Amino acid sequence: MWRIVQLKSDAEPWWFLEGWESDITVEWTFNTKHEALEFYRDKMHENLARYDHARVKRGTQAAFWNEDEFFFCEDCDEDLQVYHGYILFSQGEPYIRDKMTEEDKQFFEAIFSQKKEA
């Protein structure tokens, strides 16, 4: 099974900080890899157009943000950046570069070749 989660948080999705699951805003599941990758590609293109900044780690863990989107943190008494994150999972584990075929690596590199940040 394949799964994509969308998160909204003050941390990029690759940190997996304690309680990160509570930041999930939407979740999609797919029976096939093809369905998951096509949906993921469409979501990434949509977000690359919507947000001023993007960063990707491990090939598929993506964060998008605009500099003017903050929320006030009571505990730390400061404004924190809001990140819109996406994680692609396969069989319950993040699908990352180390687990990909060469073809999949090229697929994801093509998506993020237009990314705005490294």
Backbone hydrogen bonds, N-H to C=O, Kabsch-Sander energy under -0.5 kcal/mol:
donor,donor_aa,acceptor,acceptor_aa,energy
2,W,30,F,-2.5
3,R,89,F,-2.1
4,I,28,W,-2.5
5,V,87,I,-2.2
6,Q,26,V,-2.8
7,L,85,G,-2.9
8,K,23,D,-2.0
9,S,83,Y,-2.3
15,W,12,E,-1.5
16,F,13,P,-0.7
20,W,17,L,-2.1
22,S,19,G,-1.9
23,D,20,W,-2.0
24,I,21,E,-1.5
25,T,6,Q,-3.1
26,V,6,Q,-1.3
28,W,4,I,-2.7
30,F,2,W,-2.8
36,A,32,T,-1.9
37,L,33,K,-2.9
38,E,34,H,-2.3
39,F,35,E,-2.2
40,Y,36,A,-2.7
41,R,37,L,-2.7
42,D,38,E,-2.1
43,K,39,F,-2.5
44,M,40,Y,-2.6
45,H,41,R,-2.4
46,E,42,D,-2.2
47,N,43,K,-2.3
48,L,44,M,-2.7
49,A,45,H,-1.5
50,R,46,E,-1.3
51,Y,47,N,-2.5
53,H,65,W,-2.1
55,R,63,A,-2.2
57,K,61,Q,-2.6
60,T,57,K,-0.9
61,Q,57,K,-2.1
62,A,60,T,-0.9
62,A,86,Y,-1.8
63,A,55,R,-2.8
64,F,84,H,-1.8
65,W,53,H,-1.9
69,E,66,N,-2.0
70,F,68,D,-0.8
71,F,80,L,-1.8
73,C,78,E,-2.9
74,E,72,F,-0.7
77,D,73,C,-1.3
78,E,73,C,-1.2
80,L,71,F,-2.9
82,V,69,E,-2.3
83,Y,9,S,-3.6
83,Y,81,Q,-0.5
84,H,64,F,-2.8
85,G,7,L,-2.1
85,G,83,Y,-0.7
86,Y,62,A,-2.4
87,I,5,V,-1.9
89,F,3,R,-3.6
89,F,87,I,-0.5
90,S,93,E,-3.0
91,Q,1,M,-2.7
93,E,90,S,-1.8
95,Y,88,L,-3.3
96,I,94,P,-1.0
97,R,58,R,-1.9
99,K,96,I,-2.3
100,M,97,R,-1.7
105,K,101,T,-2.3
106,Q,102,E,-2.1
107,F,103,E,-2.1
108,F,104,D,-2.5
109,E,105,K,-2.3
110,A,106,Q,-2.1
111,I,107,F,-1.3
112,F,108,F,-2.1
113,S,110,A,-0.6
114,Q,111,I,-0.7
115,K,112,F,-1.6
117,E,54,A,-0.7
